[in-house]
Amino acid sequence: MNKELLFCPLGGSGEIGMNMNLFGYGEKGDHKWIMVDIGVTFADDTIPGVDLIYPDPGFIVEKKDNLLGIVITHAHEDHIGAIAHLWPKLGCKIYATPFTAVLIREKFKEKQIDIHQDLKIVELNGKVSLEDFEIEYITLTHSILEPNGLRIKTPAGVILHTGDWKVDPNPLIGDNINQKRLKEIGNEGVLAMICDSTNVFSAGKSGSELDVRKNLLNIMARLKKRIVITSFASNVARMETAFYCAEKTGRQISLVGRSMHRIYKAARQCGYMKNSIDPIDPREAKNFPREKIVYLCTGSQGEPMGAMMRISSYIHPDVFIEKGDAVIFSSKIIPGNEKKLYKLHNQLVKDGIEVISEETEFVHVSGHPNRDDLKEMYNWVKPNCVIPVHGEHRHMIEHINFAKEMQVPHPVQVENGDIVKLFPGEKPEVFDKAPSGRLYLDGKISVDPEAQSIKDRKNLSSNGYLEVTIMITPKGNIHNDPILSFRGIPVDDREEFIYGLVEEIEIISRTFKVGNKQQEHNLIDALKIACRKFSKEKTGKKPFTNINLVKI
């Protein structure tokens, strides 16, 4: 058999977020592929005007005729967020469990794409056959409904792709981890396990949603005034906990923020949360006494437009908080968000509002495996090879060390674009490199990080903007004073700055006659250089400069 089995991550290896993984099987140069997950990551302030970043799928777009399908493990944004943006370039079938499918359908609806022909729903613990890939969904536990591992059976052997998971003995909503099937898979033999690395530095177990519920109930029972809980909308177990604790403490609950309503609706549609009390509209909630209401809202990471930030700034139309109320941050402080979050915490505390977070109380558990969870998975699956993904380099390298401690014969370290030959060969190893990178969603357009629009905007945000309009007579002479306009340049004396700039422009203009296109270009270039140089001398800024020549 000359066929080979390949693995190639295009996103999510070397970063936490934007997961995209490829498995290929076939003869050299003629592989059939499946894609597992197609996620995003969120941009920070260093890229003005960009919210979403996703993997560059160019490598697989070129082979799209050999792409058998996109198989989705679960509905977190870092696993499905890019689907409606990138699917039009791929045009293949999509496979997902019911809850995930509801959220995927909404993404396509927003983009006005009819996906119902191509979106295939897989039952929990169900199977999908895509030519040489036989895929079995394995129920796991995580911080969202319906998280799945994938047992991918090929003629060359079996791969277990874990997706995101933890071992939660009491997940509260959804089934327990399918330990029995994982042990069977281990006994049948696993060529390679592709495994989550997020919490590899954390000792012990990652904890249970049931323990969070017990603790939240104790906390809420002692709070006397209005309670606001902020959490990730996607964590339906935590959402159900908020409903449960509200009911037990004699309060009504109200959902605040678009994604809270979206996830609640999707969960109800799929048969979850049927026994919870009904939420009330935030406008109606205003009529309840402070001690009779709980708000569950978005914005747990201090997002500028999240409900929590608007509530704390007193600009939310429906939710008002005051001294003596309490805000519970039932979520992790994601690295990189500390500044935004502490600013929000400080604002609340300053206004006399009690802030409860994972720093002060046990109000959150992670959805990813700590070292003891990993140990259990390794003992069940007993893989011949482990490839850590879903982590920064420091996580993945530590995970390699962990795999060695667990005596896995062949741990393989990868980063985005690495192509690993899992079969044939004495041992799995990286043997080639695929082109990989990231794309920015700039407005509605996918652009390269080196795109001119991104460079221009960074330049504008750092240096400001200067526009010069110059009139040219039919004989090619410069007419009258130039018209100047500028923004974002730190000018002490506006009149003096304009006067000096006009003088520079006139000195340059006298030396030019404008009769043809080349002369126009030469004048524009000379003026740009002179204006930027003058501005740099006077203000320390070299503004983004635009020169308009207008013939009169």
C-alpha positions as CSV (number, residue, x, y, z in Angstrom):
1,M,0.0,0.0,0.0
2,N,1.6,3.3,-1.2
3,K,-1.0,5.4,0.6
4,E,-0.1,7.8,3.4
5,L,-2.0,9.4,6.3
6,L,-1.2,13.1,7.0
7,F,-2.0,15.7,9.7
8,C,-1.6,19.4,9.2
9,P,-2.8,22.2,11.5
10,L,-3.4,25.5,9.7
11,G,-4.5,27.3,12.9
12,G,-4.5,26.8,16.7
13,S,-1.0,25.4,17.0
14,G,1.2,28.1,18.5
15,E,-1.8,30.2,19.7
16,I,-5.1,29.7,21.6
17,G,-7.9,30.3,19.1
18,M,-8.7,30.0,15.4
19,N,-8.4,26.2,15.3
20,M,-8.3,24.6,11.8
21,N,-6.9,21.1,11.3
22,L,-6.6,18.9,8.2
23,F,-6.3,15.2,7.9
24,G,-5.2,13.7,4.5
25,Y,-5.2,10.2,3.2
26,G,-4.3,8.8,-0.2
27,E,-1.4,8.4,-2.6
28,K,1.4,11.0,-2.7
29,G,0.1,14.1,-4.5
30,D,-3.5,12.8,-4.6
31,H,-4.8,12.9,-1.0
32,K,-8.4,13.2,0.0
33,W,-8.8,15.6,3.0
34,I,-11.2,16.4,5.8
35,M,-11.1,19.6,7.8
36,V,-11.7,19.6,11.6
37,D,-13.0,23.0,12.9
38,I,-12.7,26.4,11.3
39,G,-12.3,29.0,14.0
40,V,-11.4,32.7,14.7
41,T,-9.4,34.6,17.2
42,F,-10.2,38.2,18.3
43,A,-7.9,41.1,17.4
44,D,-6.5,43.4,20.0
45,D,-5.9,47.2,20.0
46,T,-2.7,46.8,17.9
47,I,-4.9,46.3,14.7
48,P,-7.3,49.2,14.6
49,G,-10.6,48.5,12.9
50,V,-10.2,44.7,12.8
51,D,-12.3,42.4,15.1
52,L,-11.7,38.9,13.7
53,I,-8.7,37.0,12.6
54,Y,-8.8,33.5,11.0
55,P,-6.4,31.1,9.5
56,D,-5.4,31.5,5.8
57,P,-7.0,28.4,4.2
58,G,-5.1,28.9,0.9
59,F,-3.4,25.5,1.1
60,I,-6.7,23.6,1.2
61,V,-8.6,26.0,-1.1
62,E,-6.3,24.9,-3.9
63,K,-7.3,21.3,-3.2
64,K,-11.0,22.0,-2.5
65,D,-12.1,19.4,-5.0
66,N,-10.5,16.8,-2.8
67,L,-12.0,18.2,0.5
68,L,-14.6,15.8,1.6
69,G,-16.1,17.9,4.4
70,I,-15.7,20.2,7.4
71,V,-16.3,18.3,10.6
72,I,-17.0,20.5,13.6
73,T,-16.3,19.3,17.2
74,H,-18.3,22.0,19.1
75,A,-19.7,25.5,18.8
76,H,-17.1,27.8,20.4
77,E,-16.1,30.7,18.2
78,D,-12.5,29.5,18.1
79,H,-13.9,26.4,16.4
80,I,-16.7,27.7,14.2
81,G,-16.3,31.5,14.0
82,A,-14.8,31.6,10.5
83,I,-17.2,29.2,8.9
84,A,-19.5,31.7,7.1
85,H,-16.5,33.7,5.9
86,L,-14.4,30.9,4.5
87,W,-17.0,28.3,3.5
88,P,-17.8,30.1,0.2
89,K,-14.2,29.4,-0.9
90,L,-14.5,25.7,0.0
91,G,-18.1,24.8,-0.9
92,C,-18.1,21.3,0.8
93,K,-20.5,19.6,3.3
94,I,-20.4,20.6,6.9
95,Y,-21.1,18.0,9.7
96,A,-22.1,19.1,13.3
97,T,-24.3,17.9,16.2
98,P,-27.7,19.6,16.7
99,F,-26.8,22.5,19.0
100,T,-23.7,23.4,17.1
101,A,-25.7,23.2,13.8
102,V,-28.3,25.7,15.1
103,L,-25.5,28.3,15.8
104,I,-23.8,27.6,12.4
105,R,-27.1,28.1,10.6
106,E,-27.5,31.5,12.3
107,K,-24.0,32.5,11.1
108,F,-24.9,31.7,7.5
109,K,-28.3,33.5,7.9
110,E,-26.5,36.7,8.9
111,K,-24.4,36.4,5.7
112,Q,-27.6,35.6,3.7
113,I,-26.2,32.2,2.5
114,D,-28.6,29.3,2.3
115,I,-26.7,26.4,3.8
116,H,-29.4,23.9,4.5
117,Q,-28.4,21.6,1.6
118,D,-24.8,21.4,2.8
119,L,-25.2,21.4,6.6
120,K,-25.6,17.8,7.8
121,I,-26.7,17.1,11.4
122,V,-24.9,14.2,13.3
123,E,-26.6,12.7,16.3
124,L,-24.6,12.6,19.6
125,N,-22.2,9.6,19.5
126,G,-23.2,9.3,15.8
127,K,-21.0,8.3,12.8
128,V,-20.1,9.9,9.4
129,S,-18.5,8.1,6.5
130,L,-16.4,10.2,4.1
131,E,-14.7,7.8,1.7
132,D,-11.7,6.4,3.5
133,F,-12.5,8.4,6.7
134,E,-14.9,6.8,9.1
135,I,-15.7,9.4,11.8
136,E,-17.3,8.6,15.1
137,Y,-18.4,11.4,17.4
138,I,-17.5,10.8,21.1
139,T,-19.3,12.8,23.8
140,L,-16.9,14.7,26.0
141,T,-17.4,17.4,28.7
142,H,-16.4,21.0,28.2
143,S,-17.7,24.5,28.9
144,I,-20.4,24.4,26.1
145,L,-23.1,22.0,25.1
146,E,-22.3,19.0,22.9
147,P,-18.5,18.9,22.9
148,N,-17.2,16.0,20.9
149,G,-14.0,14.1,20.3
150,L,-13.6,12.4,17.0
151,R,-12.4,8.9,16.4
152,I,-11.2,9.0,12.8
153,K,-10.7,5.5,11.4
154,T,-8.7,5.2,8.2
155,P,-7.1,2.2,6.4
156,A,-3.8,3.3,7.9
157,G,-5.0,3.4,11.5
158,V,-7.1,5.3,14.0
159,I,-6.7,8.9,15.1
160,L,-8.4,10.4,18.2
161,H,-8.9,14.1,17.8
162,T,-10.0,15.3,21.2
163,G,-11.2,18.8,20.4
164,D,-11.7,20.8,23.6
165,W,-12.5,18.8,26.7
166,K,-12.1,18.2,30.4
167,V,-13.2,15.4,32.7
168,D,-16.2,16.8,34.5
169,P,-17.9,14.2,36.8
170,N,-21.0,16.4,37.1
171,P,-21.4,18.6,34.0
172,L,-25.1,19.4,35.0
173,I,-26.3,19.7,31.4
174,G,-25.5,17.2,28.6
175,D,-24.1,13.8,29.1
176,N,-21.0,12.7,31.0
177,I,-17.8,12.0,29.2
178,N,-18.1,8.7,27.3
179,Q,-15.3,7.1,29.3
180,K,-16.4,3.6,28.4
181,R,-16.1,4.2,24.6
182,L,-12.7,6.0,25.1
183,K,-11.4,2.9,26.9
184,E,-12.6,0.7,24.1
185,I,-11.0,2.9,21.5
186,G,-7.7,2.7,23.5
187,N,-7.9,-1.1,23.6
188,E,-8.6,-1.2,19.9
189,G,-5.4,0.8,19.3
190,V,-4.8,4.5,18.5
191,L,-2.1,5.5,16.1
192,A,-2.2,9.2,17.1
193,M,-4.0,11.4,19.5
194,I,-4.4,15.1,18.7
195,C,-4.9,16.7,22.1
196,D,-5.9,20.0,23.8
197,S,-2.9,21.7,25.6
198,T,-4.6,24.8,27.2
199,N,-4.2,23.9,30.9
200,V,-1.1,21.7,30.8
201,F,0.6,24.0,33.4
202,S,-2.3,23.5,35.9
203,A,-2.0,20.8,38.5
204,G,-4.8,18.6,39.7
205,K,-8.2,18.4,38.0
206,S,-10.0,21.2,36.3
207,G,-13.1,20.9,38.6
208,S,-16.8,20.5,38.1
209,E,-19.8,22.7,37.2
210,L,-21.7,21.2,40.1
211,D,-19.1,22.6,42.6
212,V,-19.5,26.1,41.0
213,R,-23.3,25.8,41.4
214,K,-23.1,24.9,45.1
215,N,-20.8,27.8,45.8
216,L,-22.7,30.3,43.7
217,L,-25.9,29.4,45.6
218,N,-24.1,30.1,48.9
219,I,-22.8,33.4,47.7
220,M,-26.2,34.5,46.3
221,A,-28.0,33.5,49.4
222,R,-26.0,36.0,51.5
223,L,-26.4,38.9,49.0
224,K,-29.2,41.3,49.9
225,K,-29.5,43.6,46.9
226,R,-29.5,43.4,43.1
227,I,-27.2,40.7,41.6
228,V,-25.6,40.9,38.2
229,I,-23.8,37.7,37.0
230,T,-21.6,38.0,34.0
231,S,-20.3,34.9,32.2
232,F,-19.6,33.5,28.8
233,A,-22.9,33.1,27.1
234,S,-21.8,29.8,25.5
235,N,-21.5,28.1,28.9
236,V,-25.1,26.8,29.1
237,A,-24.3,24.8,32.3
238,R,-23.3,28.1,34.0
239,M,-26.4,29.8,32.5
240,E,-28.6,27.0,34.0
241,T,-26.8,27.4,37.3
242,A,-27.7,31.1,37.3
243,F,-31.4,30.2,36.6
244,Y,-31.3,27.5,39.4
245,C,-29.7,29.9,42.0
246,A,-32.2,32.6,41.1
247,E,-35.1,30.3,41.7
248,K,-33.6,28.9,45.0
249,T,-33.0,32.4,46.3
250,G,-36.5,33.6,45.4
251,R,-35.5,35.9,42.6
252,Q,-36.5,36.4,38.9
253,I,-33.8,36.2,36.2
254,S,-33.3,38.4,33.2
255,L,-30.9,37.9,30.3
256,V,-29.0,40.9,29.0
257,G,-26.9,40.9,25.8
258,R,-27.6,39.5,22.3
259,S,-25.4,36.4,22.7
260,M,-27.1,35.4,26.0
261,H,-30.5,35.5,24.2
262,R,-29.1,33.7,21.1
263,I,-27.5,30.8,23.2
264,Y,-30.6,30.5,25.4
265,K,-32.8,30.2,22.4
266,A,-30.6,27.6,20.7
267,A,-30.4,25.5,23.9
268,R,-34.2,25.5,24.3
269,Q,-34.6,24.6,20.7
270,C,-32.4,21.6,21.2
271,G,-34.3,20.4,24.2
272,Y,-32.1,21.8,27.0
273,M,-33.1,24.0,30.0
274,K,-36.7,22.7,29.8
275,N,-37.1,22.7,33.7
276,S,-35.7,26.1,34.3
277,I,-37.8,29.1,35.3
278,D,-38.6,31.5,32.4
279,P,-36.5,34.6,32.1
280,I,-38.2,38.0,32.2
281,D,-37.5,40.9,29.8
282,P,-35.0,43.5,31.2
283,R,-37.6,46.3,30.7
284,E,-40.0,44.4,32.9
285,A,-37.3,43.6,35.5
286,K,-37.0,47.3,36.3
287,N,-40.3,47.0,38.2
288,F,-39.0,44.3,40.6
289,P,-37.4,45.2,44.0
290,R,-33.6,45.0,44.0
291,E,-33.5,41.9,46.2
292,K,-35.8,40.0,43.8
293,I,-33.8,40.1,40.6
294,V,-30.7,38.6,39.0
295,Y,-29.3,39.8,35.7
296,L,-27.2,37.4,33.6
297,C,-25.3,39.4,31.1
298,T,-22.5,39.3,28.5
299,G,-19.3,41.3,28.7
300,S,-17.4,39.2,31.3
301,Q,-14.0,40.1,29.6
302,G,-14.6,43.9,29.9
303,E,-15.5,44.2,26.2
304,P,-16.2,47.9,25.4
305,M,-19.6,47.1,23.9
306,G,-20.5,44.2,26.2
307,A,-23.6,44.6,28.4
308,M,-21.4,44.6,31.6
309,M,-19.4,47.6,30.5
310,R,-22.5,49.5,29.5
311,I,-24.1,48.7,32.8
312,S,-21.1,49.9,34.8
313,S,-20.9,53.1,32.8
314,Y,-24.6,53.7,33.5
315,I,-25.5,53.9,29.8
316,H,-27.5,50.6,29.5
317,P,-31.1,51.5,28.7
318,D,-32.6,48.8,30.9
319,V,-30.2,47.8,33.7
320,F,-29.3,50.1,36.5
321,I,-27.0,49.3,39.4
322,E,-26.3,51.2,42.6
323,K,-24.4,51.1,45.8
324,G,-24.8,47.9,47.7
325,D,-25.5,45.8,44.6
326,A,-23.1,42.9,43.6
327,V,-21.5,41.8,40.4
328,I,-20.3,38.2,40.1
329,F,-17.7,37.6,37.3
330,S,-18.3,33.9,36.8
331,S,-15.6,33.5,34.2
332,K,-11.8,33.3,33.7
333,I,-9.7,36.4,33.3
334,I,-8.4,35.6,29.8
335,P,-4.6,36.6,29.5
336,G,-4.4,39.9,27.7
337,N,-7.7,41.2,29.1
338,E,-6.5,42.0,32.6
339,K,-6.2,45.7,31.9
340,K,-9.7,46.1,30.6
341,L,-11.2,43.9,33.4
342,Y,-9.4,45.6,36.3
343,K,-10.5,49.0,35.0
344,L,-14.1,47.6,35.1
345,H,-13.6,46.1,38.6
346,N,-12.2,49.4,39.9
347,Q,-15.0,51.4,38.4
348,L,-17.6,49.1,40.1
349,V,-15.8,49.0,43.5
350,K,-15.4,52.8,43.5
351,D,-19.2,53.1,43.1
352,G,-19.8,51.0,46.2
353,I,-20.7,47.8,44.3
354,E,-19.3,44.5,45.6
355,V,-17.2,42.6,43.0
356,I,-16.9,38.8,43.2
357,S,-14.5,37.1,40.8
358,E,-12.4,34.0,40.5
359,E,-9.7,35.9,42.4
360,T,-11.8,36.1,45.5
361,E,-14.3,33.2,45.4
362,F,-14.7,29.8,43.7
363,V,-17.1,31.0,40.9
364,H,-15.5,29.5,37.8
365,V,-14.0,26.3,36.5
366,S,-12.2,25.9,33.2
367,G,-13.4,23.9,30.3
368,H,-10.0,22.5,29.5
369,P,-8.0,19.5,31.0
370,N,-5.6,20.1,33.9
371,R,-2.7,17.6,34.3
372,D,-4.8,15.0,36.1
373,D,-7.5,15.1,33.4
374,L,-4.8,14.6,30.8
375,K,-3.4,11.7,32.8
376,E,-6.9,10.0,32.7
377,M,-7.3,10.5,29.0
378,Y,-3.8,9.1,28.3
379,N,-4.5,6.1,30.4
380,W,-7.8,5.4,28.6
381,V,-6.5,6.0,25.1
382,K,-2.9,4.7,25.3
383,P,-1.9,6.4,22.0
384,N,1.3,5.5,20.1
385,C,1.8,9.1,19.2
386,V,0.5,12.4,20.8
387,I,0.4,15.7,18.9
388,P,-0.3,18.6,21.2
389,V,-2.5,21.4,19.6
390,H,-4.7,24.2,21.0
391,G,-2.0,26.1,22.8
392,E,0.8,28.6,22.6
393,H,4.3,27.2,22.0
394,R,4.9,27.2,25.8
395,H,1.8,25.0,26.3
396,M,2.6,22.6,23.5
397,I,6.3,22.1,24.5
398,E,5.2,21.5,28.1
399,H,2.6,19.0,26.7
400,I,5.4,17.2,24.8
401,N,7.3,16.9,28.1
402,F,4.1,15.6,29.8
403,A,3.6,13.0,27.0
404,K,7.2,11.8,27.6
405,E,6.5,11.5,31.3
406,M,3.4,9.4,30.4
407,Q,5.7,7.2,28.3
408,V,4.0,7.9,25.0
409,P,6.4,6.3,22.4
410,H,6.2,9.2,19.8
411,P,5.2,12.7,20.9
412,V,5.4,15.1,17.9
413,Q,5.8,18.9,18.3
414,V,4.1,20.9,15.6
415,E,3.2,24.5,14.6
416,N,0.8,25.9,12.1
417,G,1.6,24.6,8.6
418,D,3.6,21.6,9.6
419,I,2.6,18.4,7.7
420,V,3.0,15.3,9.8
421,K,3.3,11.9,8.2
422,L,1.4,9.6,10.6
423,F,1.8,6.6,8.3
424,P,3.8,4.9,6.8
425,G,7.2,5.2,8.4
426,E,8.9,3.9,11.5
427,K,7.5,6.8,13.5
428,P,5.3,9.8,12.9
429,E,7.2,13.0,12.1
430,V,7.0,16.4,10.5
431,F,8.2,16.0,6.9
432,D,6.9,19.0,5.0
433,K,5.5,22.5,5.4
434,A,2.2,23.9,4.0
435,P,1.7,27.6,3.5
436,S,-0.1,29.0,6.5
437,G,-0.8,32.4,8.0
438,R,-3.7,34.6,9.1
439,L,-6.4,36.7,7.4
440,Y,-7.9,39.8,9.0
441,L,-11.6,40.5,8.5
442,D,-11.4,44.2,7.6
443,G,-15.0,45.4,7.4
444,K,-16.5,42.7,5.2
445,I,-13.3,41.9,3.3
446,S,-10.7,39.3,4.1
447,V,-7.2,40.9,3.9
448,D,-3.6,39.9,4.4
449,P,-1.9,41.2,7.5
450,E,0.4,43.1,5.1
451,A,-2.6,44.7,3.3
452,Q,-2.3,48.4,2.5
453,S,-5.6,49.2,4.3
454,I,-4.1,47.8,7.6
455,K,-0.8,49.6,7.1
456,D,-2.5,52.9,6.3
457,R,-4.8,52.6,9.4
458,K,-1.9,51.8,11.7
459,N,-0.1,54.8,10.3
460,L,-3.1,57.0,10.7
461,S,-3.6,56.0,14.3
462,S,0.0,56.7,15.1
463,N,0.8,59.8,13.1
464,G,-2.4,61.5,12.1
465,Y,-3.5,62.8,8.6
466,L,-2.6,65.7,6.4
467,E,-4.4,66.7,3.2
468,V,-3.1,69.3,0.8
469,T,-5.1,70.5,-2.2
470,I,-3.4,72.6,-4.9
471,M,-5.0,74.4,-7.8
472,I,-3.2,74.3,-11.2
473,T,-3.9,76.8,-14.0
474,P,-4.4,75.7,-17.6
475,K,-0.8,76.8,-18.3
476,G,0.5,74.5,-15.6
477,N,1.2,77.1,-13.0
478,I,0.3,76.8,-9.2
479,H,-2.6,79.1,-8.4
480,N,-3.3,80.8,-5.1
481,D,-2.8,79.4,-1.6
482,P,-3.0,75.6,-1.1
483,I,-6.0,74.3,0.9
484,L,-4.8,72.4,4.0
485,S,-6.7,70.0,6.3
486,F,-5.3,67.9,9.1
487,R,-6.4,65.6,11.9
488,G,-4.6,63.9,14.8
489,I,-1.4,66.0,14.5
490,P,-0.4,67.5,17.9
491,V,-0.1,71.2,16.8
492,D,0.7,73.9,19.4
493,D,0.1,77.0,17.3
494,R,-2.3,76.2,14.5
495,E,-1.7,79.4,12.5
496,E,2.1,79.2,12.8
497,F,2.0,75.5,11.6
498,I,-0.2,76.3,8.6
499,Y,1.9,79.4,7.7
500,G,5.2,77.4,7.8
501,L,3.6,74.5,5.8
502,V,2.3,76.8,3.1
503,E,5.7,78.4,2.8
504,E,7.3,75.0,2.3
505,I,4.7,74.1,-0.3
506,E,5.2,77.3,-2.2
507,I,9.0,76.9,-2.3
508,I,8.6,73.4,-3.9
509,S,5.8,74.5,-6.2
510,R,7.9,77.3,-7.7
511,T,10.4,74.8,-9.1
512,F,7.7,72.8,-10.9
513,K,5.8,73.2,-14.1
514,V,2.9,70.8,-14.5
515,G,2.3,69.8,-18.1
516,N,2.1,66.0,-18.1
517,K,1.4,63.0,-15.8
518,Q,5.0,62.4,-15.0
519,Q,5.5,66.0,-13.9
520,E,2.3,65.7,-11.7
521,H,3.7,62.5,-10.0
522,N,7.1,64.3,-9.4
523,L,5.3,67.3,-7.8
524,I,3.2,65.0,-5.6
525,D,6.2,63.0,-4.4
526,A,8.2,66.2,-3.7
527,L,5.3,67.8,-1.8
528,K,4.7,64.6,0.3
529,I,8.4,64.4,1.4
530,A,8.5,68.2,2.2
531,C,5.2,68.2,4.2
532,R,6.1,65.1,6.2
533,K,9.6,66.5,6.9
534,F,8.2,69.8,8.0
535,S,5.6,68.1,10.3
536,K,8.2,65.8,11.8
537,E,10.5,68.8,12.7
538,K,7.6,70.8,14.2
539,T,5.6,68.1,15.9
540,G,7.6,64.9,16.0
541,K,4.9,63.2,13.8
542,K,5.1,62.1,10.2
543,P,1.5,62.2,9.1
544,F,-0.2,60.1,6.5
545,T,-0.2,62.7,3.7
546,N,-2.5,63.0,0.7
547,I,-1.8,65.6,-2.1
548,N,-4.6,66.5,-4.5
549,L,-3.9,68.4,-7.7
550,V,-7.0,70.2,-9.1
551,K,-6.9,71.7,-12.6
552,I,-8.9,74.9,-13.0
